[in-house]
Amino acid sequence: MDTRDLLLRGATLVLDPSDLTMQPDESLSQYGAYLDTICLVAKSETGTTHFPSLNAPADPRNPEFFSSMARIANDIGIQVFALVNSHVDNYLSRDLNFQLVKSGGSKVQGMICPFQEAYHYYLREIIKEVIQYPIQGVLLKNSLYPRQEYCFCDNCLREFGSKIGAGRDFTMEHIKRSPNHLAMWQHWRVQQITRLVIGINQTIQEAGLTTEILVVLMLDPELQLIEGSRAHLGQDLNELRANSNHLLLHLYPWSKPFPTTNSPDYQSLTSNLEPLSELYRYNVQNSLFLWDVDSEDILDTAEQIKASLQSRYLFIQERAPPTALNRRSLHLDIDI
């Protein structure tokens, strides 16, 4: 779809400098008249930042994309959101202390184990820098595990093993044999994701700011949507709702195709999303996030869902990141 058409229909663009076919200031010049809000990637999946950071390495090609664009957009009256990738960090995933390990011992490049408190501290320091810019909120993306078979690094084996009396000699198959251990495993992983969200909220409060944190909840039908987000990704709707006042629902991040409004898949999707229509009862807002929106049918469906859930924003990243195919394989446990 044409970018201008997306904007005319009220979408909030998510701009990643690696996707842009023109200079950032040219993008604002061309589309600024259609923009009310915009989202800019501040920390990418590579682990580098698009602003001068005292904590993280700068992106070698676009070191000031976020810092420059945020100021320019704010100066011309455009509301700015920042996108920060959390547990997807190719740079620090090379560090043995932060590596994510699957049951059986294979290591995952590009993702960080959510149990690592040192990384949570590092991420909070980056958030502290990001919120000094003139922004409305931060999209906290990829705060998750890949699947329920993660993480089995030494730290996780030691910590969870002490809870079930297994030392460090156990696998996912051992956990599955006991319904009680499986429930404990899922709850323990939820705690790690929730702990990060709580820490970031505290960071913002300590800074004396009111910046919104939009926690991204990944909802994919291959992972049973809300139910699978908890079981596989460690993202628990009730916990996130209790610790965030704005949830960002990323629909169909890995499955294709996105359903049309007259399809059986659409009816199944809306039925599964029904609990989200009650978020307002808890004073929690919601917004939608999609990528690879290449047809009006997809946008029509998204607008219908937005209306039914009373969503505040519809964030659209026109193209999925370069890692999307590998991430799809990882999260859906399929070969590519």
JOMORA-V402176 format. One record per backbone hydrogen bond with DSSP energy under -1.0 kcal/mol. CO is the residue of the C=O (numbers start at 1). NH is the residue of the N-H. Records with the same first field share a line. If there is no record, write none. Layout:
CO=NH  NH
This chain:
2=6
3=7
4=8
5=9
6=11
7=10
12=316
13=39
15=41
16=19
23=27
24=28
25=29
26=30
27=31
28=32
31=34
32=35
36=79
38=81
39=15
40=83
42=50
43=85
44=47
45=90
46=91
48=44
49=59
50=66  67
57=49
64=68
65=69
66=70
67=71
68=72
69=73
70=74
71=75
72=76
73=78
74=77
79=38
80=136
81=40
82=139
83=42  43
84=141
87=112
89=93
92=95
95=98
98=113
100=108
101=152
102=105
106=102
110=89
113=116
116=120
117=121
118=122
119=123
120=124
121=125
122=126
123=127
124=128
125=129
126=130
127=131
129=132
130=133
133=135
136=212
137=82
138=214
139=84
140=216
141=86
142=87  144
147=150
149=103
153=157
154=158
155=159
156=160
157=161
158=162
160=164
161=166
166=169
171=175
172=176
173=177
175=178
178=182
179=183
180=184
181=185
182=186
183=187
184=188
185=189
186=190
187=191
188=192
189=193
190=194
191=195
192=196
193=197
194=198
195=199
196=200
197=201
198=202
199=203
200=204
201=205
202=206
203=207
204=209
205=208
212=138
214=140
215=248
217=250
219=252
220=223  225
221=224
224=227
225=229
226=230
227=231
228=232  233
229=235
233=145
236=240
237=241
238=242
245=285
246=215
247=287
248=217
249=289
250=219
260=263
263=267
264=268
265=269
266=270
267=271
268=272
269=273
273=276
274=277
275=278
276=279
278=281
279=282  284
280=283
285=247
286=312
287=249
288=315
289=251
290=317
292=294
295=299
296=300
297=301
298=302
299=303
300=304
301=305
302=306
303=307
304=308
305=309
306=311
313=288
314=12
315=290
316=14
317=292
321=324
323=327
324=328
325=329
326=330
327=331
328=332
329=334
